Structures are given as structure tokens and as C-alpha cells.
Amino acid sequence: MAIIDIHTHMMHPAWVAAIGNHSGYGLSEAAGKKMIALNGRPYMPVEAEMLDYGRRIADMDKAGVDMAIVSLTTPSVYWAEAEMAAKLARCVNDDMAERQAAWPDRIRFLATLPWQYPNAALAELEHAAGLGAAGIFVGANIEGLSLTDPALAPIWAEIDKRALPVLLHPAPLPVAASMNLIQYNLVQAVGFMCDTTIAIARMIFDGFFERYPNLKLIAAHVGGTLPFIVGRLDACYQYMEPCREHISSPPSEYLARIYYDSIGYTKEAVELCIQVSGPGNVMFGSDYPHLIGHMGPAIERVRALAPEFHAPIFGTNARRIFGL
């Protein structure tokens, strides 16, 4: 049974060096690992596997993963000034396209865009599409900017026109520093789930999916907390007038129209996601090679599901959604 990993990350040395020199991020060390810092404190490790495609392929072979759709991770290039952001996005996309060409049966990539500079983002989207990008990567917030902001509308319109899959991935919440979310790494343990949930709930209530009907949006980490709070969202739609201002269907109907990965860490979390989305909308993801991203356990969680879900989640859905 083919296994396609749609949520898995790679970095580029130029990106690591550049973010390491940025005042809001920077580099540090913790437990012997090079770490990307956030506001002066260790935030995300730079794993050796994130810079070594040979090691990635070997680890895929060991785990039994046939294909990986790789992407950069947040904070992507959103922290950079215009020239640097465009330069780094081009560097990452060109590198990933080269790896895709080198391992055409094993590697696909999601394009990195400088979303905070819409004209540059549109140019890079055109370039990456020409390189054969399988889709687009976007943070759930662009250094605090909501994805429904009118400034980003031209990018979304072009993505919708192309009917490209978009992996929506959480980022540090704008309140991370003021709420001390770096403590115990609450940024990733809890904040990431909140970021995804807020971003997609805002999209739903804003009428975003009415404006972009061809968009194939993929909510990372089984949709954050969305599957758990779907009833609450529908109740707000039913009883709160502002929640009906731009939409004419309950949020649960929109949640069944978007896609999800299987990174839920328990079988029950993945099952809940399937209940909300349907079995045709969930794809395998591992989050490799982050500290809590392991291909083997991610595979076992899917195998623990009812057998009829195995083939769709492991590969059939991804082949249809990404046109593989």
C-alpha cells in the first residue's frame, strides 16, 4: 500500500543563516542542538535531517514511506524585508525543485511565498508553478496578518484560479511573547492548535470559501481543535447574528469541504477528524523531522484505524487532491 506523506519539512542552509541573523528570531542552543530562537529563547530545533535529503530518503525507506511532499516550516520568510524574503523564497523553491527532479518518484514540494509582499508572492507563485510545485505552503498568520486580509486577496485569487492545494500550517501566535508561550514550549504544544483554529474559523465566517470555491485548503494537525468544537461553531452560527453575516450555511458544512492531515497523535483524534471531514478528505502526515514528527508512529496511528480508512489516508486521497 503506497504511503504519501503530505506534511513533512525541509530547510535550506541560506534560510537558517538568514533567520539566525534576524533580531526577532536568531539562533541559540539547547540540549546540544542548534535552535531557532523566538524573542531570545529556544523555539525550534534545526534537525540535521532537515538539511539532508539523502538521510530523508533513507528514513523514508526505513519507515515505508513512498513519497514526501516537502515544505519549509513557519515562520517561513514572513519575518524578512522585501528583497530578502523574495530571495529566500526563490532559493528554497529552486532547491526543492532540484530535489524533486533528482528523486521524481519520492519527492514533491510545496512552494514558499513571501505572502507579506503580494506582488512578489504572485511572481514567486508563477515561478514555482513553472518548476512543478505540487501546491502552496502558508502560515496560519503572516507575522500577525490574518489570511483574510484584503491585501492577500490577489494571491488567493490566483491560487483559486489554479485550483492548487494549500497546506495551512500554524505559526507562533502574535501574543506568544506577552502570554509567555515560550515557557514549556506552549507555542507548539497549544498555541499552534489555536492558530490553525482561529485562522480557519475566521475564513469560514468571513465567507472566504464562497469567494474561492476551487481552493483545496489543507488544515494541518487534524485541523487543530476544529473537529472538537464543530458543534460550538454551528451553535454560534445559529444563535449569533455576526456569525451569519457572510455565510448562509453552518460552519460544519465548510469543514467538510476542506482537507486535513492525520497528525493527531491519537487514533481517537484522527477518528474525530474523519467524522467531521469524511474519509475522502484526510491524508497521511508525519511532521518529520521535527522533535515530535516521527514517520513510524504516525503510520501506526493510521493502521490502528478501521481498515477501510487505510488506503484513502495513506495514498489514494493525496493522489486525487494533488493530482499525482
C-alpha positions in Angstrom: 0.0 0.0 0.0 1.5 3.3 -1.1 2.2 5.9 1.6 2.4 9.6 0.7 3.5 12.0 3.4 1.9 15.4 2.7 3.1 17.2 5.8 6.9 17.0 6.2 9.6 19.7 6.3 13.0 20.6 4.9 15.1 23.7 5.4 17.9 25.3 3.4 21.2 26.5 4.9 20.7 30.0 3.5 17.3 30.3 5.2 18.8 29.0 8.5 21.6 31.6 8.3 19.3 34.4 7.4 16.8 33.8 10.2 19.7 33.3 12.6 20.7 37.0 12.0 17.2 38.4 12.4 16.5 40.4 15.6 13.1 38.8 16.3 14.3 35.2 15.9 18.0 34.3 15.8 19.8 31.1 16.7 20.6 29.6 20.1 21.5 26.2 21.5 19.6 23.9 23.8 20.4 20.3 24.8 23.3 20.3 22.3 21.0 21.2 19.4 21.1 24.3 17.2 17.8 26.1 17.8 15.9 28.8 16.0 15.0 31.3 18.8 11.9 33.3 19.3 12.3 36.5 21.3 15.7 35.3 22.5 14.6 31.9 23.8 14.9 28.5 22.1 11.9 27.7 19.9 12.5 25.2 17.2 15.5 22.9 16.6 17.3 22.7 13.3 17.4 19.0 12.9 20.2 17.5 10.8 17.6 15.6 8.8 16.0 19.0 7.7 19.1 19.7 5.7 20.0 16.2 4.3 17.8 14.8 1.6 19.9 11.6 1.4 19.2 10.9 5.1 15.5 11.8 4.4 15.2 9.2 1.7 16.9 6.6 3.9 14.5 7.3 6.7 11.5 7.1 4.3 12.8 3.7 3.1 13.1 2.5 6.7 9.6 3.7 7.6 8.0 2.5 4.4 7.0 6.0 3.1 6.9 6.1 -0.7 6.7 9.8 -1.4 7.1 13.0 0.6 5.6 16.4 -0.2 8.1 18.6 1.5 7.7 22.2 2.6 9.6 24.8 4.6 8.1 25.5 8.0 6.8 28.6 9.8 7.8 31.4 10.2 8.8 30.8 6.6 10.1 34.0 5.1 7.4 36.3 6.6 9.9 38.0 9.0 12.2 39.2 6.2 12.3 42.5 4.4 11.1 42.6 0.8 14.4 41.8 -1.0 15.5 39.1 1.4 12.0 37.5 1.6 11.9 37.2 -2.2 15.5 35.9 -2.4 15.0 33.3 0.2 11.7 32.1 -1.2 13.3 31.7 -4.6 16.3 29.9 -3.0 14.1 27.4 -1.1 11.8 26.7 -4.1 14.7 26.2 -6.6 16.4 23.9 -4.2 13.2 21.8 -3.6 12.6 21.7 -7.3 16.1 20.3 -7.8 15.4 17.6 -5.2 12.1 16.8 -6.9 14.0 16.4 -10.2 16.6 14.2 -8.6 14.0 11.9 -6.9 10.9 12.2 -9.1 9.3 9.2 -7.6 10.0 10.2 -4.0 9.9 14.0 -3.6 7.3 16.7 -4.4 7.3 20.2 -2.9 5.0 23.0 -1.7 6.0 26.5 -2.8 7.3 29.0 -0.3 5.9 32.5 -1.0 6.7 36.0 0.5 3.0 36.4 1.4 3.6 39.8 3.1 4.6 41.3 -0.3 1.7 40.3 -2.6 3.3 41.3 -5.9 6.5 39.4 -5.1 4.3 36.5 -3.9 2.5 36.4 -7.2 5.8 36.4 -9.1 7.1 33.6 -7.0 3.9 31.6 -7.4 4.3 31.8 -11.1 8.0 30.7 -10.9 7.3 27.8 -8.5 4.4 26.6 -10.6 6.7 26.5 -13.6 9.1 24.4 -11.5 6.3 21.8 -10.9 5.3 22.7 -7.3 2.6 20.4 -6.1 0.9 23.2 -4.1 1.5 26.1 -1.8 2.5 26.5 1.9 1.1 29.2 4.0 1.2 30.1 7.7 -2.0 30.5 9.7 -0.9 34.0 10.3 1.6 36.1 8.4 3.5 37.6 11.3 0.1 38.7 12.7 -1.6 39.4 9.4 -4.8 37.5 9.0 -5.2 35.3 5.9 -8.5 37.0 5.1 -6.8 40.5 4.9 -7.7 42.2 1.6 -4.1 42.7 0.8 -3.7 39.0 0.3 -6.8 38.6 -2.0 -4.8 38.7 -5.3 -2.7 35.8 -4.1 -5.7 33.7 -3.1 -7.5 34.6 -6.4 -4.5 33.2 -8.4 -4.3 30.1 -6.2 -8.0 29.6 -6.6 -7.7 30.0 -10.4 -5.1 27.3 -10.5 -7.0 25.1 -8.0 -3.8 24.4 -6.1 -3.7 22.6 -2.8 -2.6 24.8 0.1 -1.2 23.4 3.4 -2.2 25.9 6.1 0.4 25.5 8.9 0.3 27.1 12.3 2.8 29.8 13.3 3.7 31.5 16.6 0.7 33.5 17.8 1.2 37.2 17.8 0.6 37.1 21.6 3.2 34.5 22.1 5.6 36.9 23.9 3.0 38.7 26.0 1.5 35.4 27.1 4.9 33.7 27.7 4.0 30.9 25.4 7.7 30.0 25.1 7.5 28.6 28.6 7.2 24.8 28.3 7.1 25.4 24.5 3.4 26.2 24.8 3.8 27.9 21.4 3.8 24.5 19.7 2.0 22.3 22.3 -1.1 24.5 22.4 -0.5 27.8 20.5 -0.2 26.1 17.2 -3.5 24.4 17.6 -5.2 27.7 18.4 -3.5 29.5 15.5 -4.9 27.0 13.0 -8.4 27.0 14.6 -8.6 30.8 14.6 -7.4 31.2 11.1 -9.9 28.7 9.5 -12.8 29.7 11.7 -12.2 33.3 10.6 -12.1 32.1 7.0 -15.4 30.3 7.4 -17.2 33.2 9.0 -15.7 35.7 6.5 -17.2 33.9 3.5 -13.7 33.0 2.3 -14.7 29.6 0.9 -17.5 31.3 -1.0 -15.1 33.6 -2.7 -12.6 30.9 -3.5 -14.6 27.8 -4.4 -11.7 26.0 -6.2 -9.3 26.2 -3.3 -8.0 23.0 -1.8 -7.2 24.0 1.7 -5.5 21.5 4.0 -5.7 22.1 7.7 -2.6 20.9 9.5 -2.6 18.6 12.6 -6.1 17.3 12.0 -7.4 20.8 11.9 -6.2 22.0 15.3 -9.2 22.0 17.6 -11.8 22.4 14.8 -13.1 18.9 14.8 -13.7 19.1 18.6 -15.5 22.5 18.5 -17.5 22.0 15.3 -20.8 21.9 17.4 -19.9 25.1 19.1 -19.2 26.8 15.8 -22.6 25.7 14.4 -24.3 26.9 17.6 -22.7 30.3 17.2 -23.8 30.4 13.6 -27.4 29.6 14.7 -27.7 32.0 17.6 -25.2 34.8 17.0 -26.0 37.2 14.1 -22.4 38.3 13.4 -21.6 34.6 12.6 -24.2 34.7 9.8 -23.2 38.0 8.3 -21.2 36.5 5.3 -22.3 32.8 5.1 -25.6 31.0 4.6 -24.5 27.5 5.8 -23.3 26.3 9.2 -19.6 26.0 9.7 -19.7 22.2 9.8 -20.6 22.2 6.0 -17.4 24.2 5.3 -15.3 21.9 7.5 -16.5 19.0 5.4 -15.3 20.8 2.2 -11.6 21.3 3.3 -8.9 18.7 3.8 -6.8 17.6 6.8 -3.6 15.7 7.6 -3.6 12.7 10.0 -1.2 14.3 12.6 -3.4 13.9 15.6 -1.1 11.8 17.9 -4.0 9.6 19.0 -6.2 7.3 17.0 -9.3 8.9 18.5 -8.2 12.4 17.3 -7.9 11.1 13.7 -11.2 9.3 14.0 -12.9 12.6 15.1 -11.3 14.4 12.2 -12.7 11.7 9.8 -16.2 12.1 11.4 -16.1 15.9 10.6 -14.5 15.8 7.2 -15.3 12.4 5.7 -12.8 9.7 4.9 -12.0 11.2 1.5 -10.6 14.4 3.0 -7.8 13.1 5.3 -4.3 12.5 4.1 -1.3 11.0 5.9 1.2 13.4 7.5 4.1 12.8 9.9 5.7 16.3 10.6 9.1 14.6 10.1 11.7 15.6 11.1 10.5 17.8 14.0 11.0 16.6 17.5 7.5 15.2 17.7 7.4 14.3 14.0 8.1 10.6 13.5 7.0 8.6 10.5 6.8 5.2 12.1 4.3 6.1 14.9 2.3 8.3 12.5 1.9 5.2 10.3 0.9 3.1 13.2 -1.8 5.5 14.3 -3.4 5.3 10.8 -3.1 1.5 10.8 -5.0 1.4 14.1 -8.0 2.9 12.3 -10.6 0.7 10.7 -9.1 -1.0 7.6 -11.4 0.8 5.1 -9.6 4.1 6.0 -6.0 2.8 5.4 -5.8 3.1 1.6 -7.5 6.5 1.3 -5.5 8.2 4.1 -2.1 6.6 3.1 -2.3 7.5 -0.5 -5.5 7.5 -2.5 -6.7 10.8 -1.3 -3.4 12.5 -1.8 -3.1 11.3 -5.4 -6.5 12.7 -6.1 -6.1 16.0 -4.3 -2.6 16.7 -5.5 -3.1 15.2 -9.0 -0.2 12.8 -8.5 
